[in-house]
Amino acid sequence: MTTQTLTKTSGDAAITPQTKTVTIDGNETQYIVGGEGEPLLVVHTSGGPLWTPLLAMLAQGRKVIMPVLPGFGGSPLIETIGDLPALADWLAAFKQAVIGEDAVDLFGGSFGAQVSLYLAARTPGVVRDMVLEAPSGLAVGAAPPPPGKPVLFAYPDKAADLMPSAEIAAGNRAAFQAYGGPVAVDETLLGLLPAIEVPVLVIQGTLDAVTPPEAGRVLAGTLPNCKLTYVYDAGHGVQVDQPERMIKVVRHFLDKGPAFIVADRAYA
């Protein structure tokens, strides 16, 4: 299978991401890096490693580092990594190899947010501040989704130039299934949430048809140090639908950390 390369950019074109390679536990792994400054670890969605408008904006002041999770972006699955806890452990090893010992700020979207929560729970001290966009697997009490393929974006045209080839997309879907997704409620992860003490910002779109509002409220009520906010006129892929609105709150949170205060009028 051909490995995906990021040749298309959207948003701020001043930052051109590069693809690099590192060996993790004997397996060669690609990762995407763009920008300069303090590192920001990005854990991509089940759609694979896409250089979204939000990442282009974040790369204006941060060194954005996004590993290609095993099985995604045209990469092979690794036989010893068969579930989300194991994938989170792999991510910890990647962070150690590429970023180093110090705790790192993290951004995870949807499936990537679910993996990020496992990482924070299983490896304390790895994450400093964490931004989670519409985390999957935590739809406690939500009604079943309507039949058919859910609409990920409120504005699909904004995502058109970001989407991978049909072959890569099929591989991404297969990898997502291999790790157990999609699942409405990840009971194992739900039980781990109270032990995650790092500052967390959860962001959801007001038009999200995939992750219901209940999911954000569960996180806000269960994580010891969590802020929850909604971005108006955005679907599940907030970072594509409304990157200009999202960057304001993400940048503010990453700058302020525990001192961050939700101020809706600043970015709604």
Backbone as a ProteinNet text record, in pm:
[ID]
protein_1_A
[PRIMARY]
MTTQTLTKTSGDAAITPQTKTVTIDGNETQYIVGGEGEPLLVVHTSGGPLWTPLLAMLAQGRKVIMPVLPGFGGSPLIETIGDLPALADWLAAFKQAVIGEDAVDLFGGSFGAQVSLYLAARTPGVVRDMVLEAPSGLAVGAAPPPPGKPVLFAYPDKAADLMPSAEIAAGNRAAFQAYGGPVAVDETLLGLLPAIEVPVLVIQGTLDAVTPPEAGRVLAGTLPNCKLTYVYDAGHGVQVDQPERMIKVVRHFLDKGPAFIVADRAYA
[TERTIARY]
83.6	0	87.6	48.3	125.5	102.1	210.1	197.9	152.9	59.4	8	115.6	125.5	210.6	123.4	158.7	77.8	127.8	69.2	109.6	13.5	-103.5	-201.5	-203.5	-211.6	-224.8	-345.9	-398.6	-510.9	-489.4	-559.2	-539.3	-416.5	-324.2	-203.8	-100.2	-70.1	21.1	167.1	195.1	333.9	411.6	344.2	409.9	388.1	496.8	488.6	532.8	443.6	481	576.2	661.2	755.5	724	755.8	739.4	876.1	885.7	1010.1	985.7	1092.7	1083.9	1160.5	1102.9	1169	1137.7	1224.7	1201	1153.3	1036.1	975.5	961.4	1028.2	1020.5	1048.1	1145	1185.2	1103.7	1001.6	915.6	934.7	954.6	972.2	838.3	839.8	718.4	739.6	641.1	645.7	573.9	618.7	546.8	557.3	458.8	449.8	493	575.4	621.9	619.1	574.3	569.6	576.5	645.3	655.1	775.8	793.3	903	848.5	919.3	878.9	857.8	782.9	755.4	676.2	711.1	642.7	497.4	415.8	276.2	253.1	224	197.5	53	31.4	-102.8	-134.4	-250.5	-295.8	-415.6	-397.7	-496.1	-623.1	-723.6	-853	-847	-960.2	-966	-958.4	-968.6	-950.5	-806	-713.5	-571.7	-502.4	-374.3	-293.9	-317.4	-406.3	-439.6	-385.5	-320.9	-268.9	-382.8	-460.7	-581.8	-550	-647.3	-625.9	-586	-643.4	-607.9	-461.2	-412.9	-272.4	-179.9	-218.2	-137.9	-129.2	-239	-238.7	-155.8	-170.5	-92.9	56.8	93.1	234	298.5	218.7	275.7	352.5	320.3	390.8	438.4	412.3	448.2	515.3	592.1	641.9	540.4	457.5	350.3	408	387.6	442.2	326.7	300.9	186.8	233.2	240.4	277.3	166.8	205.8	110.6	86.5	-29.1	-58.1	-55.8	-5.8	4.5	-128.2	-123.1	-241.2	-305.7	-271.4	-331.5	-236.1	-293.3	-212.2	-133.5	-178.2	-107.4	-1.9	13.3	112.1	52.7	137.2	84.8	47.5	-48.7	-75	43	57.5	162.3	94.5	137	68.2	53.4	151.1	148.3	63.6	9.1	-72.8	-214.1	-296.5	-428.7	-544	-515	-623.5	-575.4	-665.4	-632.1	-528.3	-533.9	-427	-288.8	-276.7	-147.6	-107	-204	-174.2	-127.1	-187.1	-143.9	-1.5	32.7	169.9	268.4	227.9	311.2	331.7	224.2	233.3	329.6	328.4	423	566.8	589.6	723.8	763.9	669.8	697.8	735.6	657.8	686	825	861.9	993.2	1103.8	1084.5	1187.2	1202.6	1092.7	1095.7	1100.9	1032.5	1022.4	1110	1120.3	1206.1	1129.6	1197.3	1145.6	1036.6	1049.2	960.8	815.7	724.2	581.9	551	457.1	428.4	280.7	251.2	113.3	64.6	-65.4	-119.8	-253	-274.9	-404.4	-448.9	-571	-623.7	-764.7	-793.8	-925.8	-1000.8	-1122.5	-1212.6	-1146.4	-1117	-1046	-911.3	-843.5	-716.5	-731.5	-845.9	-872.3	-893.1	-958.3	-978.1	-843.5	-755.7	-621.6	-544.4	-560.7	-489.3	-529	-655.7	-700.1	-637.6	-628.7	-558.9	-412.5	-349.7	-210.1	-193.9	-277.5	-267.3	-293.9	-385.1	-418.5	-310.9	-251.8	-158.2	-14	16.9	154.7	155.2	130.8	130.8	264.5	257	377.7	414.3	348.1	378.2	311.1	186.5	108	106.5	121.4	111.5	-29.4	-66.3	-202	-256.8	-388.6	-446	-572.8	-577.5	-696.3	-758.4	-886.6	-955.9	-1072.8	-1072.5	-1180.6	-1276.9	-1400	-1506.9	-1460.2	-1416.5	-1362.3	-1464	-1418.4	-1505.8	-1505.4	-1606	-1611.6	-1668.6	-1730	-1779.7	-1921.1	-2001.9	-2137.6	-2233.9	-2205.6	-2288.3	-2427.5	-2531.1	-2667.3	-2718.6	-2638.8	-2681.1	-2774.4	-2862.1	-2948.4	-2864.9	-2905.2	-2830.6	-2826.8	-2715.5	-2706.5	-2803.1	-2847.8	-2937.8	-2866.5	-2942.6	-2879.3	-2808.5	-2711.5	-2636.1	-2505.7	-2423	-2293	-2310	-2255.3	-2273.7	-2198.7	-2251.8	-2188.1	-2084	-1957.6	-1849.9	-1833.3	-1868.4	-1841.7	-1969.9	-1983.8	-2094.9	-2072.9	-1944.8	-1908.8	-1814.1	-1869.2	-1785.3	-1689.1	-1725.4	-1637.2	-1502.5	-1500.1	-1375	-1281.1	-1337.1	-1255.6	-1215.5	-1270.7	-1253.3	-1106.5	-1026.3	-885.3	-796.5	-853	-774	-784.8	-889.1	-920.4	-816.7	-784.6	-689.4	-752.4	-669.9	-720.3	-815	-890.6	-984.8	-912.1	-793.2	-716.3	-671.7	-619.3	-575.2	-693.6	-805.2	-924.6	-974.9	-972.4	-1015.7	-923.6	-793.8	-700.1	-722.4	-755	-785.7	-906.8	-1009.7	-1130.3	-1100	-1018.9	-983.4	-903.1	-812.2	-734.1	-823.4	-916.8	-1011.7	-1088.4	-1134	-1204	-1111.4	-986.7	-891.2	-868.7	-879	-861.8	-992.6	-1099.6	-1224.3	-1329.7	-1304.4	-1401.4	-1494.4	-1603.8	-1649.5	-1727.5	-1720.3	-1796.1	-1856.9	-1982.2	-2049.4	-1987.7	-1970.5	-1917.4	-1803.9	-1685.9	-1567.8	-1564.9	-1619.5	-1635	-1499.9	-1399.8	-1266.9	-1212.7	-1221.6	-1173.4	-1255	-1383.8	-1470.9	-1425	-1382.8	-1336.4	-1202.6	-1126.2	-993.8	-997.7	-1106.3	-1110.8	-1081.2	-1133.2	-1108.1	-961.3	-878.3	-735.7	-653.7	-715.9	-644.1	-653.2	-543.3	-545.5	-492.4	-441.3	-385.1	-497.5	-466	-567.1	-612.8	-743.6	-801.1	-903	-897.8	-1000.8	-1070.9	-1202.2	-1282.8	-1359.4	-1348.8	-1415.8	-1507.5	-1631.5	-1725.4	-1795.3	-1839.4	-1915.8	-2063.5	-2131.5	-2274.7	-2356.9	-2301.6	-2372.9	-2319	-2245.5	-2183.1	-2289.7	-2291.3	-2386.8	-2325.5	-2198.5	-2128.5	-2111.4	-2056.5	-2033.8	-2136.3	-2230.7	-2338.6	-2290.6	-2367.8	-2330.5	-2308.5	-2379.8	-2365.5	-2220.4	-2148.8	-2011.5	-1924.4	-1938.2	-1861.5	-1897.2	-2024.3	-2067.2	-2015	-2007.2	-1949.3	-1803.8	-1728	-1587.5	-1574.1	-1654.1	-1644.7	-1681.6	-1770.4	-1813.2	-1729.8	-1643.1	-1567.5	-1418.1	-1362.2	-1221.3	-1202.4	-1101.2	-1084.1	-1056.1	-998.7	-952.9	-987.1	-1117.4	-1164.1	-1250.6	-1226.3	-1311.5	-1379.3	-1503.8	-1581.3	-1634.5	-1619.3	-1676.1	-1724.2	-1814.3	-1870	-1837.8	-1805.8	-1779.7	-1902.4	-1957	-2080.6	-2060.1	-2162	-2167	-2054.7	-2026.1	-1923.9	-1978.4	-1939.4	-1977	-1873	-1857.2	-1762.5	-1618.8	-1588.4	-1453.5	-1442.2	-1439	-1435.1	-1311.2	-1198.9	-1072.8	-1074.3	-1171	-1188.6	-1301.2	-1412.9	-1528.8	-1503.6	-1444.6	-1429	-1290.4	-1184.4	-1051.1	-1020.6	-1073.7	-1045	-1104.4	-1222.6	-1283.7	-1213.5	-1179.3	-1119.4	-980.2	-901.7	-764	-759.1	-859.3	-857.1	-861	-952.5	-965.3	-851.6	-806.7	-696.3	-568.7	-536.9	-414.3	-419.9	-535.5	-550.9	-531.4	-590.3	-576.6	-432.1	-366.6	-228.2	-136.2	-169	-88.3	-112.6	-239	-276.9	-273.9	-300.4	-302.1	-404.3	-365	-459.2	-530.4	-473.5	-534.8	-638.8	-660	-754.1	-895.8	-969.5	-1109.7	-1187.4	-1291.4	-1375.7	-1445	-1432.2	-1496	-1561	-1685.5	-1749.8	-1745.1	-1764.4	-1777.5	-1646.9	-1537.5	-1407.8	-1389.1	-1460.1	-1433	-1556.4	-1673.7	-1795	-1830.8
-119.2	0	124.9	224.2	347	434.4	485.2	572	709.8	766.8	899.4	1004.8	1098.9	1215.4	1339.4	1436.6	1556.8	1661	1663.6	1760.1	1877.1	1865.3	1972.5	2042.6	2173.2	2249.6	2339	2379.8	2471.7	2566.3	2678.6	2776.7	2859.2	2871.2	2950.8	2867.4	2907.4	2829.6	2861	2950.2	2987.7	2872.2	2781.7	2667.4	2544.4	2487.9	2365.7	2248.2	2155.5	2042.7	1948.1	1885	1786.6	1649.4	1546.2	1409.2	1355.1	1306.4	1250.4	1107.5	1038.3	897.6	873.8	790.8	749.2	600.6	530.5	388.8	374.6	314.8	292.4	142.6	90.2	-52.9	-139.7	-98.3	-177.4	-155.5	-69.3	-43.1	100.4	115.5	248.4	322	445.8	525.5	662	705.3	839.9	936.9	1061.2	1166.5	1295.7	1381.8	1509.6	1618.2	1710.4	1818.1	1948.7	2053.9	2185.6	2294.2	2402.5	2515	2506.6	2612.5	2622.1	2668.6	2633.9	2675.7	2558.7	2581.6	2476.6	2364.3	2238.3	2129	2113.7	2076.4	2041.4	1906.5	1804.5	1669.8	1662.6	1623.4	1613.4	1467.6	1422.5	1285.3	1293.2	1242.3	1264.2	1183.2	1217.7	1150.6	1018.1	947.4	822.5	849.2	975.7	1011.7	1016.1	994.2	989.8	1122.9	1128.9	1248.3	1356.2	1449.6	1558.1	1689.8	1765.5	1897.9	1998.1	2016.1	2096.5	2245.3	2331.9	2475.2	2509.4	2441	2470	2438.1	2325.4	2290.2	2390.4	2438.1	2539.6	2665.8	2701.2	2818.6	2794.3	2678.1	2646.2	2644.6	2603.5	2595.8	2733.3	2840.3	2974.6	3006.1	2937.1	2964.7	2841.4	2724.5	2597.8	2505.1	2410.3	2302	2188.8	2176.7	2077.9	1943.7	1841	1707.9	1608.3	1545.6	1454	1317.5	1217.6	1083.5	1021	941.6	861.7	734.2	724	608.2	480.9	370.1	245.1	205.2	177.7	139.5	253.2	376.2	493.6	553.7	634.1	704.7	615	491.2	397.6	314.6	332.8	255.8	121.9	21.6	-108.9	-109.4	-193	-220.8	-296.1	-286	-359.2	-468	-589.2	-705	-695.6	-637.3	-631	-516.1	-432.8	-318.4	-341.9	-401	-441.6	-371.7	-279.1	-207.4	-67.2	12.8	151.9	167.3	88.9	100.1	74.8	-26.7	-55.1	57.6	115.7	228	349.1	371.2	480.7	458.2	335	304.1	328.2	292.9	321.3	471.9	549	694.2	751.6	694.9	738.8	713.1	598.5	567.1	662.7	698.4	795	929.7	974	1103.4	1104.1	997.1	985.9	995.2	928	922.6	1053.8	1121.7	1239.8	1370.4	1376.4	1501.3	1500.4	1385	1376.8	1357.4	1383.7	1353	1448	1575.8	1676.1	1654.7	1690.2	1683.2	1775.7	1734.9	1808.1	1845.6	1959.4	1994.2	1905.3	1874.9	1776	1823.3	1795.8	1818.2	1688.2	1642.6	1519.9	1541.9	1490.1	1505.5	1374.5	1369.1	1255.1	1125.2	1032.9	910.5	943.2	1043.4	1085.8	1137.7	1199	1244.4	1126.2	1023	901.3	836.9	826.7	773.6	861.4	992	1086.1	1069.4	1042.8	1021.2	894.4	790.2	669.6	700.1	779.6	816	887.5	987.1	1063.4	976.3	879.4	792.6	688.7	634.3	522.7	568.6	690.3	738.2	877.2	887.7	1019.1	1089.9	1220.7	1299.5	1322.9	1253.7	1272	1398.5	1422.3	1534.3	1647.7	1771.1	1889	1948.3	2002.8	2051.7	1978.3	1954.1	1870.7	1934.3	1949.2	1997.8	1880.9	1856.5	1743.8	1795.9	1762.2	1801	1683.6	1701.6	1602.3	1459.6	1426.9	1292.6	1182.3	1076	962.5	866.5	777.9	673	712.2	829.9	875.5	931.9	873.6	922.4	862.5	884.3	829	892.6	809.4	860.1	919.3	917.2	976.7	883.3	941.8	862.1	797.5	680.8	618.4	711.7	712.6	800.2	755.3	845.8	806.9	712.5	627.9	532.6	604.8	536.4	595.2	655.7	694.9	751.9	893	921.5	1054.9	1160.9	1282.3	1395.5	1453.1	1452.4	1495.4	1646.4	1713.9	1856.7	1932.6	2048.8	2136.9	2199.2	2211.7	2270	2173.5	2069.7	1967.2	2024.5	2134.7	2192.4	2232.6	2271.1	2309.7	2190.7	2070.3	1949.5	1883.2	1930	1858.6	1841.8	1945.6	1938.4	1868.5	1828.2	1764	1611.9	1561.3	1419.4	1331.4	1214.5	1121.9	1049.5	974	892.5	785.1	724.9	619.1	502.4	469.9	358.3	387.7	507.8	545.9	552.7	609	620.5	483.5	386.9	251.1	190.1	213.5	165.6	230.4	360.5	429.8	368.4	339.7	279.2	141.5	64.7	-69.1	-59.7	37.1	54.9	94.9	184.2	227.5	107.4	20.9	-100.1	-192.6	-202.4	-290.7	-249.7	-119.9	-71.3	-69.6	-123.3	-138.1	-34.7	56.4	162.2	131.3	206.9	304	235.9	293.7	245.1	365.2	353.3	467.2	500.7	398.1	421.8	323.7	376.4	298.5	290.9	183.1	172.5	171.4	110.2	109.2	250.2	327.7	466.2	548.7	527.2	602.3	585.3	465.3	440.2	503.1	538.7	597.8	749.8	811.6	957.7	1027.5	980	1053.1	1061.5	976	976.2	1071.9	1132.1	1222.9	1363.7	1412	1538.6	1656.9	1635.6	1746.5	1839.9	1967.9	2058.9	2013.5	2007.6	1960.7	2063	2092.4	2172.1	2082.9	2068.6	1992.3	2090.5	2071.3	2157.9	2072.8	2117.8	2051.2	2154.8	2111.3	2197.9	2193.4	2304.9	2309.2	2225.9	2191.6	2113.3	1970.5	1925	1792.6	1683.4	1604.3	1493.9	1360.9	1361.3	1237.9	1225.1	1327.6	1328.4	1420.4	1367.8	1450.5	1538.3	1640.9	1728.6	1653.1	1540.8	1464	1419.8	1390.9	1343.6	1449.3	1573	1680	1700.3	1688.4	1708.8	1597.9	1475.6	1365.7	1396	1439.2	1472.8	1587.1	1691.1	1806.8	1770.6	1673.1	1635.4	1526	1461.9	1347.9	1376.2	1447	1484.4	1589.2	1574.9	1667.9	1811.7	1833.7	1968.2	1993.6	2005.5	2011.9	2134.8	2199.3	2307.4	2259	2299.6	2258.2	2381.6	2384.3	2493.9	2442.7	2519	2483.2	2593.1	2552	2646.5	2648.7	2766.2	2784	2751.7	2689.6	2665	2571.9	2471.7	2372.8	2233.2	2138.5	2000.2	1924.9	1796.9	1713.4	1758.2	1797.5	1844.2	1994.5	2037.4	2180.6	2245.2	2174	2230.7	2257.6	2199.2	2226.6	2326.6	2308.5	2395.5	2538.9	2555.1	2688.8	2705.6	2694.9	2704.7	2841.4	2947.8	3081.9	3102.2	3046.3	3055.7	2962.9	2844	2744.3	2786.5	2847.5	2881	2977.9	3064.6	3162.8	3095.9	3000.5	2936.2	2837.5	2765.4	2670.4	2742.2	2848.7	2922.7	2983.4	3035.6	3096.1	2991	2872.7	2766	2720	2698.3	2651.2	2754.7	2882.8	2989.1	2998	2980.6	3004.7	2880	2762.4	2639.1	2644.2	2618.7	2615.5	2749.1	2860.1	2991.7	3024.2	2933.1	2957.8	2970.6	3067.9	3088.6	3091.1	3010.7	3011.4	3146.3	3207.1	3335.5	3327.2	3283.3	3246.6	3355.8	3479.1	3585.7	3610.2	3559	3581.4	3496.2	3383.8	3293.4	3224.9	3260.2	3193.6	3238.6
0	0	0	-78.8	-88	34.6	90.9	207.1	164	238.6	208.2	229.6	137.2	157.2	156.4	237.9	250.3	151.8	34.2	-66.3	-74	-10.9	-13.9	121.6	117	239.8	228	342	344.2	459.8	456.2	562.2	530.3	623.9	605.2	531.1	406	322.3	350	446.4	473.2	535.9	603.5	665.7	577.9	527.3	447.9	534.8	565.3	651.4	580.9	659.2	607.4	665.5	591.8	638.8	678.7	802	852.4	899.6	932.8	971	1100	1186.2	1309.1	1330.8	1400.7	1430.4	1574.5	1591.2	1722.1	1743.3	1845.4	1877.5	1755	1674.8	1559.5	1434.5	1442.1	1326.6	1278.3	1149.4	1091.2	1088.5	1135.5	1149	1084.6	1007.2	952.9	1046	1044.1	1115.2	1037.4	1059.4	991.1	1088.7	1042.2	1128.3	1050.9	1118.3	1056	1161.2	1129.8	1220.8	1311.5	1389.3	1484.7	1619.4	1725.4	1858.4	1951.3	2056.5	2154.2	2088	2113	2042.5	2084.7	1988.7	2011	1945.4	2026	1975.2	1928.4	1803.9	1745.7	1717.7	1763.6	1740.3	1645.9	1525.6	1420.2	1439.1	1362.3	1365.5	1290.1	1286.7	1209.8	1059.7	1020	880.3	837	930.6	897.7	918.5	887.3	912.8	807.6	835.7	743.6	798	713	753.1	736.5	842.1	837.2	852	822.3	842.6	986	1083.8	1222.4	1249.5	1200	1222.3	1154.8	1036.6	969.8	1055.1	1120.7	1207.7	1333.6	1393.2	1513.4	1483.8	1363.3	1326.2	1311.7	1316.5	1313.4	1441.3	1551.3	1676.1	1749.9	1690.8	1754.1	1653.2	1703.3	1619.9	1629.7	1528.6	1526.8	1481.1	1563.3	1536.2	1537.9	1423.7	1411.6	1361.8	1449.2	1403	1318.9	1222.7	1145.6	1225.5	1287.9	1372.1	1288.1	1344.2	1267.7	1203.4	1073.6	998.3	922.8	957.2	893.5	790.7	700.7	603.6	511.1	491.8	406	476.4	606.5	682.1	725.2	752.5	794.3	942.8	976.4	1116.8	1176.7	1307.8	1379	1461.2	1442.9	1500.8	1652	1720.5	1866.6	1919.6	1830.8	1873.9	1824.3	1910.1	1867	1934.3	2024.8	2090.4	2127.7	2183.5	2213.1	2324.6	2433	2531.8	2472.8	2387	2324.6	2230.3	2160.5	2071.5	2151.9	2268.6	2355.2	2405.2	2435.3	2477.6	2363.3	2241	2124	2108.9	2131.9	2121.2	2224.9	2344.6	2447.3	2403.7	2338.9	2290	2177.8	2091.5	1986	2046.5	2143	2206.2	2267.6	2334.3	2395.8	2290.8	2178	2074.8	1999.4	1974.4	1888.2	1966.4	2080.4	2155.9	2279.9	2347	2464.3	2593.5	2703.6	2837.2	2885.5	2853.7	2912.9	2871.7	2962.3	2930.1	2812.8	2729.2	2606	2600.3	2538.1	2508.7	2395.1	2396.9	2303.3	2248.4	2120.4	2056.7	1991.3	2024.2	1964.9	1914.3	1794.5	1736.3	1725.2	1779.4	1765.3	1811.9	1721.6	1757.8	1822.3	1770.6	1829.7	1970.7	1999.8	2136.5	2230.1	2181.1	2259.7	2293	2193.4	2216.3	2314.6	2302.1	2389	2535	2560.1	2697.3	2755.2	2674.1	2720.1	2750.4	2665.8	2688.2	2821.8	2848.2	2972.6	3094.5	3081.1	3193.3	3219.9	3114.3	3128.7	3152.4	3110.5	3123.1	3185	3315	3379.8	3359.1	3339.8	3320.6	3176.5	3083.4	2941.3	2887.2	2930.2	2878.8	2980.6	2929.1	3014.8	3007.1	2893.1	2868	2747	2745.4	2640.3	2585.1	2452.2	2382	2308.3	2331	2270.3	2187.4	2059.7	1970.1	1953.8	2002.8	1984.3	2008.9	2130.6	2157.7	2128.8	2067.6	2040.3	2159	2161.4	2261.8	2395.1	2404.9	2535.4	2526.1	2438	2416.2	2518	2646.3	2754.1	2751.3	2747.4	2752.9	2624	2518.2	2392.3	2316.3	2236.7	2151	2040.8	1991.1	1879.9	1760.3	1686.8	1569.5	1462.8	1375.5	1266.7	1172	1101.1	1009.1	894.4	837.3	727.4	775.6	682.3	713.4	768.9	887.5	945.2	865.6	868	802.6	898.9	856.2	944.4	948.6	839.7	828.5	798.4	860.2	826.2	689	650.9	521.8	448.7	386.5	321.1	217.1	153.1	51	110.5	238.3	302.1	318.1	320.5	340.4	209.6	97.6	-29.2	-66.9	-48.1	-88.8	13.1	126.4	231.3	229.2	163.5	173.9	103.2	162.1	99.3	-18.4	-89.1	-200	-147.1	-238.1	-199.4	-134	-185.1	-129.2	13.8	35	169.4	264.4	217.9	302	344.4	253.5	287.7	392.8	381	481.8	616.9	616.4	741.7	810.5	732.3	790.1	848	777.9	827.4	956.6	965.5	1088.5	1204.2	1178.5	1281.9	1335.8	1246	1288.3	1366.7	1325.8	1393.6	1538.2	1565.7	1703	1782.1	1722.6	1796.4	1768.3	1677	1652.3	1535.4	1526.1	1625.1	1738.6	1856.4	1970.8	2042.2	2082.3	2144.8	2279.7	2364.2	2498.4	2525	2544.1	2580.5	2733.9	2787.8	2932.5	3004.2	2942.7	3004.4	3018.6	2911.7	2916.8	3015.3	3016.6	3108	3252.5	3288.1	3423.5	3455.2	3351.4	3372	3386.7	3344.1	3338.6	3471.6	3586.1	3711.2	3750	3694.2	3729.6	3642.6	3541.2	3451.2	3507.6	3561.9	3634.8	3555.9	3434.9	3357.6	3312.6	3288.3	3233.7	3095.4	3076.1	2950.1	2900.9	2772	2705.8	2604.8	2617	2521.8	2433.8	2302.1	2204.8	2118	2102.9	2014	1927.7	1810	1722.4	1756.5	1739.4	1770.4	1672.7	1556.6	1456.2	1444.8	1544.6	1540.4	1538.2	1429.7	1417.6	1457.1	1500.3	1535	1685.9	1747.5	1892.7	1958	2032	2086.6	2202.2	2235.8	2347.2	2477.7	2496.6	2619.9	2642.4	2535	2548.2	2613.9	2570.3	2631.4	2776.2	2807.3	2946.3	3037.2	2985.4	3063.4	3096.3	2997.2	3020.9	3120.1	3101.3	3190.3	3333.6	3348.4	3482.4	3546.5	3469	3519.9	3531.4	3433	3441.7	3550.7	3634.8	3747.1	3707	3588.1	3550.9	3404.2	3376.3	3238	3213.6	3100.5	3051.7	2923.1	2902.1	2785.7	2714.9	2582.9	2505.1	2370.2	2309.2	2179.7	2079.3	1956.9	1848.9	1758.1	1740.4	1663.8	1515.9	1456.3	1312.4	1265.7	1346.3	1311.1	1337.2	1252.2	1270.8	1351.4	1322.2	1396.9	1373.1	1250.3	1218.6	1238.4	1363.5	1393.3	1332.2	1333.2	1285.2	1135.6	1064.5	921.7	899.4	969.5	950.6	995.3	1114	1171.9	1234.7	1157.2	1215.7	1275.4	1214.6	1265.8	1403.9	1427.8	1560.3	1658.8	1611.7	1700.8	1746.2	1657.2	1693.4	1810.8	1821.3	1929.4	2066.1	2082.1	2212.3	2236.9	2131.9	2149.1	2188	2116.9	2145.3	2285.6	2322.5	2455.6	2564.5	2545.4	2644.1	2656.7	2542.9	2547.3	2610.2	2593.2	2654.6	2804.5	2845.5	2984.9	3071.6	3013.9	3092.4	3204.3	3329.2	3440.7	3464.4	3413.1	3433.6	3326.3	3231.8	3122.7	3175.4	3121.3	3154.3	3023.8	3014.7	2895.9	2883.5	2766.4	2740.9	2603	2600.4	2474.8	2369.2	2407.7	2309.8	2234	2285	2220.8	2095.9	2086.8	1975.7	1918.9	1967.3	1919.1	1777.4
[MASK]
++++++++++++++++++++++++++++++++++++++++++++++++++++++++++++++++++++++++++++++++++++++++++++++++++++++++++++++++++++++++++++++++++++++++++++++++++++++++++++++++++++++++++++++++++++++++++++++++++++++++++++++++++++++++++++++++++++++++++++++++++++++++++++++++++++++++++++

